[in-house]
Amino acid sequence: MISIKLRDALSAAAMLVIVGGPILAILGFLAFVLDSDLRIGLALGAALKVFFGSMIAGGVLRLLTSIDARLEARP
């Protein structure tokens, strides 16, 4: 399996992606709306793609590190 330090780093990265993704989506939405001529639908679509993509990617990474920890703890 992977080392404890690597697992902790991957777990921290997963939490950063899960928390940072929605913040980035909101900031990107606001920047796109303020920059363009009221293309809110396009900005909302891009923000939702970033939001859900980060949630899925962070969740999968967290799931894989959790599975590895459980397999390593098994006798």
Sequence and secondary structure as in RCSB ss.txt:
>XXXX:A:sequence
MISIKLRDALSAAAMLVIVGGPILAILGFLAFVLDSDLRIGLALGAALKVFFGSMIAGGVLRLLTSIDARLEARP
>XXXX:A:secstr
   HHHHHHHHHHHHHHHHHHHHHHHHHHHHHHHHTTS HHHHHHHHHHHHHHHHHHHHHHHHHHHHHHHHHH  
